[in-house]
Amino acid sequence: MKVALVTDAWFPQVNGVVTTLNQTATQLRHLGYEVRMVTSEGKVGIPCPTYPEIRLTLSPKRRIGRIFSAFLPDAVHIATEGPLGLAARNWCQQQGWIFTTSFHTRFPEYIAARFPVPVSWGYAYMRWFHGAADHVLVSNEALAQELRERGLGRLCLWPRGVDGELFRPLPEEERLAHLPGPRPAFVYCGRVAVEKNVEAFLSLDLPGSKHVIGDGPLRADLQRRYPEVHFLGLMRGETLARHLASADVMVFPSRTDTLGLVLYEANACGVPVAAYPVVGPQAVVENGINGYLDEDLGKASLAAWSVSRDACRTAALVHDWRRCTEVFASLLVPARPDSLNAFPRQDVV
């Protein structure tokens, strides 16, 4: 079966959407699917306002038509609502093709945090965009319920996984050598931007030391205002995994993430998570098992410090990318009538 995955978010960006789609494409290929990634990689684009890591493709409609006409996918999945996703959506509708979409990011809230645009306007666009899809894939039931209340329908659960070979515990002596400053080491890992609420972590009165792994538009200002915090910059691969595994607690202050793959990654390293009891962390963290959730983030951070590191890893390894991709594949739909032959009957939902 040939599958086209369309996304405005792709390498060299470092975020959960890119990780999810890369892992999904890799696992689909292992399962025998032929996958065509339709991305902005190598194409002329402009930086997304306030998120320059994302390059927005210019005039993508003609390119989408050329790719789809040549590749003739049996299934089309549109992962983002940007220019590429919009062009793919519109082209499919014009051709009478059926497709699925996924909801990864609360862009209405992110835009409203930066510009005087009502959140309701953003969700009107989301309802319109995803309303044309046969299925809308979401990462957890709490998010699905929230989106239903905002008028989105045809929602299906598509869980997320973690690479337990890359994200793994370190021997104790090595673990204690990576992060500067006294213990315990409380670490934030993610984009340093307004929607991540990083200052809620930086302003906590905690023992030991605080560390920030990541970069973003607020880094320079926060680094100036919190000189005692160790800002370690953007990390990838083994370097990221080693530093994350060196933490005593991973603090996740975001109130807007729809899940947060870094929660699974921290747990896979044996690191407990502290977060607010909101959509995203609620789908991952069980108090006393792999971290703590509390409206008092400082209280959650101190409580998480006592959680078993072995239990954290055990909880994370339940989330396997192959099984997640099998769920994804089961939710794909035939793009065209002649695609039906590519689908096992039990896979069509």
C-alpha positions as CSV (number, residue, x, y, z in Angstrom):
1,M,0.0,0.0,0.0
2,K,1.2,3.5,-0.9
3,V,0.7,6.2,1.8
4,A,1.3,9.9,1.4
5,L,2.0,11.8,4.6
6,V,1.7,15.6,4.3
7,T,3.3,17.9,6.8
8,D,4.4,21.5,7.1
9,A,6.5,20.5,10.2
10,W,9.7,18.5,9.3
11,F,13.4,18.4,9.7
12,P,15.5,20.3,10.7
13,Q,12.8,21.2,13.2
14,V,13.0,19.5,16.6
15,N,9.5,19.0,18.0
16,G,7.0,16.3,18.8
17,V,5.2,16.5,15.5
18,V,8.4,15.8,13.5
19,T,9.4,13.0,15.9
20,T,5.9,11.4,15.6
21,L,5.8,11.6,11.8
22,N,9.3,10.4,11.3
23,Q,8.8,7.4,13.6
24,T,5.4,6.7,11.9
25,A,7.0,6.7,8.5
26,T,9.8,4.5,9.6
27,Q,7.5,2.0,11.2
28,L,5.1,2.0,8.2
29,R,8.1,1.1,6.0
30,H,9.0,-1.7,8.3
31,L,5.4,-3.0,8.1
32,G,5.7,-3.1,4.3
33,Y,4.1,0.2,3.3
34,E,5.5,2.5,0.6
35,V,5.6,6.0,2.2
36,R,6.0,9.3,0.4
37,M,6.7,12.2,2.8
38,V,5.4,15.5,1.4
39,T,7.2,18.3,3.2
40,S,8.8,21.7,2.8
41,E,12.3,20.2,2.9
42,G,14.6,21.7,0.2
43,K,11.8,24.0,-1.1
44,V,11.7,27.8,-1.1
45,G,9.7,29.0,1.9
46,I,9.3,31.8,4.4
47,P,9.7,31.6,8.2
48,C,6.5,31.1,10.2
49,P,5.9,34.3,12.2
50,T,7.1,33.8,15.8
51,Y,8.1,30.2,14.9
52,P,10.9,30.7,12.3
53,E,12.0,27.1,12.6
54,I,8.9,26.2,10.6
55,R,9.3,27.1,6.9
56,L,6.0,27.8,5.2
57,T,6.0,26.6,1.6
58,L,5.1,29.1,-1.1
59,S,2.4,28.3,-3.7
60,P,2.4,24.5,-2.9
61,K,-0.8,23.6,-4.8
62,R,0.8,22.8,-8.1
63,R,3.5,20.8,-6.4
64,I,0.9,18.8,-4.4
65,G,-0.9,18.0,-7.7
66,R,2.3,16.8,-9.4
67,I,3.3,14.6,-6.4
68,F,-0.1,13.0,-5.9
69,S,-0.7,12.4,-9.7
70,A,2.7,10.7,-10.0
71,F,2.7,8.7,-6.7
72,L,-1.0,7.8,-6.8
73,P,-1.2,7.1,-3.0
74,D,-3.7,4.6,-1.8
75,A,-4.1,6.6,1.4
76,V,-3.5,10.3,2.2
77,H,-2.9,11.6,5.7
78,I,-2.6,15.4,6.3
79,A,-0.8,16.1,9.6
80,T,-0.7,19.9,9.7
81,E,-3.0,22.8,8.9
82,G,-0.4,25.0,7.2
83,P,0.1,25.8,3.5
84,L,1.1,22.3,2.5
85,G,-1.7,20.7,4.5
86,L,-4.2,23.2,3.1
87,A,-3.1,22.6,-0.4
88,A,-3.3,18.8,0.0
89,R,-6.8,19.1,1.6
90,N,-8.1,21.3,-1.2
91,W,-6.5,19.2,-4.0
92,C,-8.0,16.0,-2.5
93,Q,-11.4,17.6,-2.3
94,Q,-11.3,18.8,-5.9
95,Q,-10.3,15.3,-7.1
96,G,-12.9,13.6,-4.9
97,W,-10.2,11.9,-2.9
98,I,-10.8,10.8,0.8
99,F,-8.2,11.6,3.4
100,T,-7.5,11.6,7.1
101,T,-6.0,14.4,9.3
102,S,-4.5,14.7,12.7
103,F,-4.6,17.4,15.4
104,H,-1.2,17.9,17.0
105,T,-1.0,21.5,18.2
106,R,-3.3,24.1,19.7
107,F,-2.4,26.8,17.1
108,P,-5.5,28.9,18.0
109,E,-4.2,29.4,21.5
110,Y,-0.6,29.9,20.3
111,I,-1.7,32.6,17.8
112,A,-3.9,34.3,20.5
113,A,-0.9,34.4,22.8
114,R,1.0,36.5,20.3
115,F,-1.6,38.5,18.4
116,P,-5.0,40.0,19.2
117,V,-6.9,37.1,17.4
118,P,-9.7,35.4,19.3
119,V,-9.2,31.7,20.0
120,S,-12.7,31.2,18.6
121,W,-11.6,32.3,15.2
122,G,-8.7,29.8,15.2
123,Y,-11.1,27.0,16.1
124,A,-13.5,28.0,13.4
125,Y,-10.7,27.4,10.9
126,M,-9.8,24.1,12.6
127,R,-13.5,22.9,12.3
128,W,-13.5,23.9,8.7
129,F,-10.1,22.3,7.9
130,H,-10.6,19.0,9.7
131,G,-14.3,18.8,8.9
132,A,-13.4,17.5,5.4
133,A,-11.5,14.6,6.8
134,D,-12.8,11.0,7.1
135,H,-11.0,10.6,10.4
136,V,-9.3,13.2,12.7
137,L,-6.6,11.5,14.7
138,V,-5.8,12.7,18.3
139,S,-3.3,11.5,20.9
140,N,-5.6,11.0,23.9
141,E,-9.2,10.9,25.0
142,A,-9.1,14.1,27.1
143,L,-8.0,16.0,24.1
144,A,-10.7,14.3,22.0
145,Q,-13.3,15.4,24.5
146,E,-12.1,19.0,24.5
147,L,-12.2,19.1,20.7
148,R,-15.7,17.6,20.6
149,E,-16.8,20.4,22.8
150,R,-15.3,22.8,20.3
151,G,-17.3,21.2,17.5
152,L,-14.8,18.8,15.9
153,G,-16.0,15.4,15.0
154,R,-14.9,12.0,13.6
155,L,-12.2,11.8,16.2
156,C,-10.1,8.7,16.6
157,L,-7.4,7.8,19.1
158,W,-3.8,7.5,17.8
159,P,-1.4,6.9,20.7
160,R,2.2,7.9,20.8
161,G,5.4,6.0,21.5
162,V,9.0,6.4,22.6
163,D,12.4,5.1,21.4
164,G,13.4,3.1,24.5
165,E,16.8,2.3,23.0
166,L,17.8,6.0,22.5
167,F,16.2,7.2,25.7
168,R,17.5,5.0,28.4
169,P,18.9,5.3,32.0
170,L,22.6,6.0,32.6
171,P,24.8,4.4,35.2
172,E,24.6,6.5,38.3
173,E,28.2,7.7,38.2
174,E,27.7,8.9,34.6
175,R,24.3,10.3,35.3
176,L,25.7,12.6,38.0
177,A,28.5,13.9,35.7
178,H,26.5,15.5,32.9
179,L,24.7,18.4,34.4
180,P,26.5,21.3,36.2
181,G,25.3,22.6,39.6
182,P,24.1,21.0,42.8
183,R,21.6,18.2,43.1
184,P,18.7,17.6,42.7
185,A,18.7,18.7,39.1
186,F,15.4,19.9,37.8
187,V,15.2,20.0,34.0
188,Y,12.9,21.6,31.4
189,C,13.3,20.2,27.9
190,G,11.5,21.9,25.0
191,R,11.0,25.1,23.0
192,V,11.7,28.3,25.0
193,A,8.6,30.2,23.9
194,V,5.5,31.8,25.4
195,E,3.2,28.9,24.8
196,K,5.4,26.6,26.9
197,N,5.0,28.7,30.1
198,V,8.7,28.1,30.9
199,E,8.9,31.0,33.4
200,A,6.5,29.0,35.7
201,F,9.3,26.6,36.1
202,L,12.2,29.1,36.3
203,S,10.4,31.1,39.1
204,L,10.0,28.1,41.4
205,D,11.8,28.0,44.7
206,L,13.5,24.6,44.5
207,P,16.6,23.1,46.1
208,G,19.5,22.1,43.9
209,S,19.7,23.5,40.4
210,K,17.5,24.3,37.3
211,H,18.4,23.5,33.7
212,V,16.8,24.3,30.4
213,I,17.4,22.1,27.3
214,G,16.2,23.8,24.2
215,D,16.0,27.1,22.4
216,G,13.5,29.6,21.2
217,P,12.5,33.3,21.1
218,L,12.4,33.8,24.8
219,R,15.7,32.3,25.6
220,A,17.8,35.5,25.7
221,D,15.4,37.3,27.9
222,L,14.9,34.5,30.3
223,Q,18.7,33.8,30.5
224,R,19.2,37.4,31.4
225,R,16.5,37.4,34.1
226,Y,17.4,34.1,35.6
227,P,21.2,34.0,35.6
228,E,21.3,31.1,38.1
229,V,19.6,28.8,35.7
230,H,21.8,26.7,33.4
231,F,20.6,27.2,29.7
232,L,22.1,24.3,27.8
233,G,20.7,25.1,24.3
234,L,19.2,22.8,21.6
235,M,20.2,19.2,21.7
236,R,19.5,16.2,19.6
237,G,20.0,12.4,19.6
238,E,22.4,10.9,22.0
239,T,23.5,14.2,23.5
240,L,19.8,15.0,24.3
241,A,19.2,11.6,25.7
242,R,22.3,11.6,28.0
243,H,21.4,15.1,29.4
244,L,17.8,14.2,29.9
245,A,18.8,11.0,31.7
246,S,21.0,13.0,34.0
247,A,18.0,14.9,35.4
248,D,16.5,14.1,38.8
249,V,13.1,15.5,37.7
250,M,11.8,16.7,34.4
251,V,9.5,19.7,35.0
252,F,6.9,20.3,32.3
253,P,5.2,23.7,32.8
254,S,3.1,23.8,29.6
255,R,-0.6,24.1,29.9
256,T,-1.3,23.9,26.2
257,D,0.5,20.8,24.8
258,T,-1.8,18.2,23.5
259,L,0.5,15.4,24.8
260,G,4.3,16.1,25.1
261,L,6.5,13.3,23.8
262,V,9.3,14.5,26.1
263,L,7.3,13.1,29.0
264,Y,7.6,9.6,27.6
265,E,11.3,10.3,26.7
266,A,12.1,11.5,30.3
267,N,10.3,8.4,31.8
268,A,12.2,6.1,29.4
269,C,15.4,7.6,30.8
270,G,14.2,6.8,34.3
271,V,13.3,10.4,35.1
272,P,10.0,11.2,36.8
273,V,7.9,14.1,35.5
274,A,6.3,17.1,37.3
275,A,3.5,18.9,35.6
276,Y,0.2,20.6,35.9
277,P,-3.0,18.4,35.9
278,V,-4.0,19.4,32.4
279,V,-4.6,17.7,29.0
280,G,-1.4,16.2,27.8
281,P,0.3,15.4,31.1
282,Q,-2.9,13.8,32.4
283,A,-2.6,11.2,29.6
284,V,0.9,10.3,30.6
285,V,1.6,10.8,34.3
286,E,0.1,8.7,37.1
287,N,0.9,10.2,40.5
288,G,3.5,8.3,42.5
289,I,4.1,5.9,39.5
290,N,6.0,8.0,36.9
291,G,5.8,11.5,38.4
292,Y,3.3,13.9,40.0
293,L,0.7,16.4,38.7
294,D,-0.4,19.3,40.9
295,E,-1.6,22.9,40.4
296,D,1.3,23.8,42.7
297,L,4.2,23.0,40.3
298,G,6.8,23.3,43.0
299,K,4.9,20.7,45.1
300,A,4.7,18.4,42.1
301,S,8.4,18.8,41.5
302,L,9.4,17.9,45.0
303,A,7.0,15.0,45.1
304,A,8.3,13.6,41.8
305,W,11.8,13.6,43.1
306,S,11.0,10.6,45.3
307,V,9.4,8.5,42.5
308,S,11.2,5.3,41.5
309,R,13.3,5.7,38.4
310,D,12.8,2.0,37.5
311,A,9.0,2.4,37.7
312,C,9.3,5.4,35.3
313,R,11.1,3.4,32.7
314,T,8.6,0.5,33.0
315,A,5.7,2.9,32.5
316,A,7.3,4.4,29.4
317,L,8.2,1.2,27.6
318,V,4.5,0.3,27.3
319,H,4.4,3.0,24.6
320,D,5.9,1.3,21.6
321,W,6.1,3.0,18.2
322,R,5.4,-0.1,16.2
323,R,2.1,-0.7,18.0
324,C,1.2,3.0,17.7
325,T,1.8,2.8,14.0
326,E,-0.3,-0.3,13.6
327,V,-3.2,1.8,15.1
328,F,-2.4,4.6,12.7
329,A,-2.5,2.2,9.7
330,S,-5.8,0.8,10.8
331,L,-7.3,4.3,10.6
332,L,-6.2,5.0,7.1
333,V,-8.9,5.1,4.4
334,P,-8.8,4.4,0.7
335,A,-8.1,7.7,-1.1
336,R,-9.8,6.6,-4.4
337,P,-12.2,3.8,-5.4
338,D,-9.4,1.9,-7.0
339,S,-7.4,2.0,-3.8
340,L,-9.8,-0.4,-2.1
341,N,-7.7,-3.4,-3.3
342,A,-4.7,-2.2,-1.4
343,F,-6.6,-2.4,1.9
344,P,-7.1,-5.5,4.0
345,R,-10.8,-5.6,4.7
346,Q,-10.3,-5.5,8.5
347,D,-8.1,-2.4,8.2
348,V,-10.9,-0.2,6.9
349,V,-12.7,1.5,9.8
